[in-house]
């Protein structure tokens, strides 16, 4: 009978330890957070990438505006001259206008995709370089864990390491 009581005691102690240890461990853990989107916008390289992407966007927007104006003019021309055109000519122009509008939509979707890919590539390159810096910060500053701000519901402002990350990133 002694072994059974001993076994029960061990189980109860193990269960109590499981309840107590996570609380004491988390009370001693040092956790910080970084707002990666804000850091991206604050770094020199992030600002430069944003400016470059904005220039690309503006250029592509001008192209789209030009094509859109051409389609609008064709539509206005068709509407204003509809009474003077034969049914066959109206139908042909209306079909061509539909094709032009579809082509414009496809061009918009294509350019939007290209811009999204360019933004993702630039962002990934910067974030990949931030990873080792974050790891180094954690070790040097004694953090047990550093998480991304979007995963945090509440944190004290003094746990925000974003500015420190930007300083270290811009130094390299």
Secondary structure, DSSP 8 states (H G I E B T S, - for coil): -HHHHHHHHHHHHHHHHHHHHHHHHHHH--EEEE-HHHHHHHSHHHHHHHHHHHHHHHHHHHHHHHHHHHHHHHHHHHHHHGGGS-HHHHHHHHHHHHHHHHHHHHHHHHHHHHHHHHHHHHHHHHHHHHHHHHHHHHHHHT-SEEEEGGG-S---GGGB-HHHHHHHHHH-
